[in-house]
Amino acid sequence: RFSCRASGGGWVQSGGSLTLSCVVSEFTFDGRAIGWFRQAPGKEREGVSLISPGRGKTYYSDAVKGRFTIVSDNAKKTVYLQMNDLKPDDTAVYYCAADRSSGYESPTYLNTLAALVWGMDYWGKGTQVTVSS
């Protein structure tokens, strides 16, 4: 059964860094996305960053562009989210999710998944990230 498991959250001061890891049970190279979403208290879940490992494409929300980096280690079946220059607004529960659909050839594939949020097929348990000012 497909699964994805997130880890690496914690507490950090503003300006600090954290790296989140998402281990997936299956890894394909056909372009299906794995991504990170977050949900702050009282807010809707939002797309943060996604990667299409088999096609080398990435997506970043405007809020994290230039500060976060998503990479995949295909051999380890792991996707990492390196988060630098963290801000208090980054405080949230971060979720790893995977898409198992076949729409990855569309040029808007990652943007669409990020915007829809609940279009992802599998979700891991969240990991808390807390950034203090």
ABEGO torsion letter per residue (X at the ends): XBBBBBBGBEBBBBGBBBBBBBBBABBBAAGBBBBBBBBBBGBBBBBABBBBAAAGBBBBBAAABGABBBBBBAAAGBBBBBBBGBBAAABBBBBBBBBABAAAABAAAAAAAAAAGAABABBBBBBBBBBBX
